[in-house]
Amino acid sequence: MQPLTAIVTCYNEESVIRDCLESLRFADEILLVDSFSTDRTLELARPRVTRVLQHEYVNPAAQKNWAIPQAAHPWVLILDSDERATPELAAEIREILESPRHDGYWIRRKNFFWNKEIRHGVWKNDKVLRLFRRDVGRYQDKQVHEEIEMAGPVGECRARLLHYSFRSLDDFLRKVNRYSTWGAADADRRGARSSAGRILIHAFSHFTKSYFLKKGFLDGAEGLIIAFMDSYAAFLKYAKLYERQRRGGGA
């Protein structure tokens, strides 16, 4: 079997880091890339990892692109600290690495909000490319919604990652503020424009897609909250893009 390095990036994740790392015990190496945590993250993580590296955090893609070459093995699996590899996924990855047919593999995520599985809305068919050959995969030069770029065809795992996203509304508000700033910068760099109409259209269309078209209403109150959160994130992104353009670009 091809040896595997599991990479986890984190900052102040003492409440979730232990479960994440325990789910990766099947890997040949577990590499923790920490952004100088100030809580008990490192204390909890050190007994469960092969190596700890610390690196200043700029954005998710930059952090992971820095981490990938640090892996000791040719295949890497990347997880965020709020994700878990199930035993079924671990077994499937071991099977894949016996004789890989592709250089990378998509993994679907089973998403949870307040520990409730979300079965509809925009989170339903969420997938990420996280298992890949170290020397041929690199994250896109984007600050949000970054994904691994691969030159050739990729496969897909049957088993899923567990993703415990947004553990509270405060957690969501902190993240959406940061990600909307990054998203506005990415959009500005692409030459996208914003206006009152575009702000309204994007916010309204995100809610409509999540709650009605993707049947988020079937997830109850959680589905309604997620749809509003998605709408609010789009509103902030395009409002910040408008602000940047009024100021002539820049942060």
For each residue, the residues with C-beta under 8 A, 3 or more apart:
1: 94 97 98
2: 73 74 75 97 98 100
3: 28 29 72 73 74 75
4: 26 27 28 29 73 75 76 77 93 97
5: 27 28 29 30 31 71 72 73 75 76 77 134
6: 24 27 29 30 31 76 77 78 79 85
7: 31 33 64 67 68 70 71 76 77 78 79
8: 17 20 21 24 30 31 32 33 49 78 79 80 81
9: 33 34 35 60 63 64 67 78 80 81
10: 13 17 32 33 34 35 37 41 45 80 81
11: 34 35 36 37 41 57
12: 37 38 39 41
13: 10 16 17 20 37 39 41 81 82
14: 17 37 39 40 41 44
15: 167
16: 13 19 20 81 82 164 167
17: 8 10 13 14 20 21 41 44 45 81
18: 21 22 44 45 48
19: 16 22 23 84
20: 8 13 16 17 23 24 79 80 81 82 83 84
21: 8 17 18 24 25 30 32 45 48 49
22: 18 19 25 48
23: 19 20 79 84 85 86 90
24: 6 8 20 21 27 30 77 79 85
25: 21 22 30 48
26: 4 85 90 93 94
27: 4 5 6 24 30 77
28: 3 4 5 72 73
29: 3 4 5 6 50 51 71 72 73
30: 5 6 8 21 24 25 27 48 49 50 51
31: 5 6 7 8 49 50 51 53 67 70 71 72
32: 8 10 21 45 49 51 52 53
33: 7 8 9 10 53 54 55 63 66 67 70
34: 9 10 11 37 41 42 45 52 53 54 55
35: 9 10 11 54 55 56 57 63
36: 11 54 56
37: 10 11 12 13 14 34 41 42
38: 12
39: 12 13 14
40: 14 43 44
41: 10 11 12 13 14 17 34 37 44 45
42: 34 37 45 46 52
43: 40 46
44: 14 17 18 40 41 47 48
45: 10 17 18 21 32 34 41 42 48 49 52
46: 42 43 49 52
47: 44
48: 18 21 22 25 30 44 45
49: 8 21 30 31 32 45 46 52
50: 29 30 31 72
51: 29 30 31 32
52: 32 34 42 45 46 49
53: 31 32 33 34 67 70
54: 33 34 35 36
55: 33 34 35 63 66 67
56: 35 36
57: 11 35 63
58: 62 63
59: 62 63 143 144 146 182
60: 9 63 64 139 143 144 146
61: 64 65 139 140 141 142 143 146
62: 58 59 65 66
63: 9 33 35 55 57 58 59 60 66 67
64: 7 9 60 61 67 68 78 139 146
65: 61 62 68 138 139
66: 33 55 62 63 69 70
67: 7 9 31 33 53 55 63 64 70 71 78
68: 7 64 65 71 76 78 134 137 138
69: 66 134
70: 7 31 33 53 66 67
71: 5 7 29 31 67 68 76 134
72: 3 5 28 29 31 50
73: 2 3 4 5 28 29 76 134
74: 2 3 133 134 135
75: 2 3 4 5 97 100 131 132 133 134
76: 4 5 6 7 68 71 73 131 132 133 134 137
77: 4 5 6 7 24 27 85 93 130 131
78: 6 7 8 9 64 67 68 130
79: 6 7 8 20 23 24 83 84 85 130 161
80: 8 9 10 20 83 163
81: 8 9 10 13 16 17 20
82: 13 16 20 163 164 165 167
83: 20 79 80 109 161 162 163 164
84: 19 20 23 79 161 162 164
85: 6 23 24 26 77 79 89 90 93 161 162
86: 23 89 90 159 160 161 162
87: 90 91
88: 91 92 159 160
89: 85 86 92 93 107 157 159 160 161
90: 23 26 85 86 87 93 94
91: 87 88 94 95 159
92: 88 89 95 96 157 158 159
93: 4 26 77 85 89 90 96 97 131 157
94: 1 26 90 91 97 98
95: 91 92 98
96: 92 93 100 101 105 131 155 157
97: 1 2 4 75 93 94 100
98: 1 2 94 95
99:
100: 2 75 96 97 103 133
101: 96 155
102: 105 152 153 154 155
103: 100 132 133 136 137 150 151 152 154
104: 129 131 132 133 136 137 148 150 154 155
105: 96 102 129 130 131 132 154 155 156 157
106: 127 128 129 154 155 156 157
107: 89 127 128 129 130 131 156 157 159 160 161
108: 125 126 127 156 157 160 161
109: 83 126 127 128 160 161 162 163
110: 117 160 161 162 163
111: 117 118 123 126 163 165
112: 115 116 117 118 162 163 164 165
113: 116 118 123 165 166 222 225 226
114: 167 222
115: 112 164
116: 112 113 219 222
117: 110 111 112
118: 111 112 113 121 123 124 219 222 223 226
119: 124 218 219
120: 123 124 214 215 216 217 218 219 223
121: 118 124 210 211 214 215 216 219 223 226 227
122: 126 206 209 210 214 216 226 230
123: 111 113 118 120 126 165 226
124: 118 119 120 121 214
125: 108
126: 108 109 111 122 123 163
127: 106 107 108 109 156
128: 106 107 109 147 161
129: 104 105 106 107 132 137 147 148 150 154
130: 77 78 79 105 107 148 161
131: 75 76 77 93 96 104 105 107 157
132: 75 76 103 104 105 129 136 137 148 150 154
133: 74 75 76 100 103 104 136 137
134: 5 68 69 71 73 74 75 76 137
135: 74
136: 103 104 132 133 150 151 152
137: 68 76 103 104 129 132 133 134 148 149 150
138: 65 68 148 149
139: 60 61 64 65 142 146 147 148 149
140: 61 146 147 148 149
141: 61
142: 61 139 145 146 186
143: 59 60 61 146 182 183 185 186
144: 59 60 179 182 183 186
145: 142 183
146: 59 60 61 64 139 140 142 143
147: 128 129 139 140
148: 104 129 130 132 137 138 139 140
149: 137 138 139 140
150: 103 104 129 132 136 137 154
151: 103 136
152: 102 103 136
153: 102
154: 102 103 104 105 106 129 132 150
155: 96 101 102 104 105 106
156: 105 106 107 108 127
157: 89 92 93 96 105 106 107 108 131 160
158: 92
159: 86 88 89 91 92 107
160: 86 88 89 107 108 109 110 157
161: 79 83 84 85 86 89 107 108 109 110 128 130
162: 83 84 85 86 109 110 112
163: 80 82 83 109 110 111 112 126
164: 16 82 83 84 112 115 167
165: 82 111 112 113 123
166: 113 169 171 172 175 229
167: 15 16 82 114 164 171
168: 171 172
169: 166 172 173 225
170: 173 174
171: 166 167 168 174 175
172: 166 168 169 175 176 229
173: 169 170 176 177
174: 170 171 177 178
175: 166 171 172 178 179
176: 172 173 179 180 229 232 233 236
177: 173 174 180 181 236
178: 174 175 181 182
179: 144 175 176 182 183 233
180: 176 177 183 184 233 236 237 240
181: 177 178 184 185 240 251
182: 59 143 144 178 179 185 186
183: 143 144 145 179 180 186 187 233 237 240
184: 180 181 187 188 237 238 240 241 243 244
185: 143 181 182 188 189 244 251
186: 142 143 144 182 183 189 190
187: 183 184 190 192 194 237 238 241
188: 184 185 191 192 241 244 245 249
189: 185 186
190: 186 187
191: 188
192: 187 188 241
193: 198 241 245
194: 187 198 199 238 239 241 242 245
195: 198 199 242
196: 199 200 242
197: 200 201
198: 193 194 195 201 202 238
199: 194 195 196 202 203 235 238 239 242
200: 196 197 203 204
201: 197 198 204 205
202: 198 199 205 206 234 235 237 238
203: 199 200 206 207 231 232 234 235 238
204: 200 201 207 208 231
205: 201 202 208 209 234
206: 122 202 203 209 210 227 230 231 233 234
207: 203 204 210 211 227 228 230 231
208: 204 205 211 212 213
209: 122 205 206 212 213 214
210: 121 122 206 207 213 214 216 223 226 227 230 231
211: 121 207 208 214 216 217 223 224 227
212: 208 209 215 216 217
213: 208 209 210
214: 120 121 122 124 209 210 211
215: 120 121 212 218
216: 120 121 122 210 211 212 219 223 224 226 227
217: 120 211 212 220 223 224
218: 119 120 215 223
219: 116 118 119 120 121 216 222 223 226
220: 217 223 224
221: 224 225
222: 113 114 116 118 219 225 226
223: 118 120 121 210 211 216 217 218 219 220 226 227
224: 211 216 217 220 221 227 228
225: 113 169 221 222 228 229
226: 113 118 121 122 123 210 216 219 222 223 229 230
227: 121 206 207 210 211 216 223 224 230 231
228: 207 224 225 231 232
229: 166 172 176 225 226 232 233
230: 122 206 207 210 226 227 233 234
231: 203 204 206 207 210 227 228 234 235
232: 176 203 228 229 235 236
233: 176 179 180 183 206 229 230 236 237
234: 202 203 205 206 230 231 237 238
235: 199 202 203 231 232 238 239
236: 176 177 180 232 233 239 240
237: 180 183 184 187 202 233 234 240 241
238: 184 187 194 198 199 202 203 234 235 241 242
239: 194 199 235 236 242 243
240: 180 181 183 184 236 237 243 244
241: 184 187 188 192 193 194 237 238 244 245
242: 194 195 196 199 238 239 245 246
243: 184 239 240 246 247
244: 184 185 188 240 241 247 249 250 251
245: 188 193 194 241 242 248 249
246: 242 243
247: 243 244 250
248: 245
249: 188 244 245
250: 244 247
251: 181 185 244
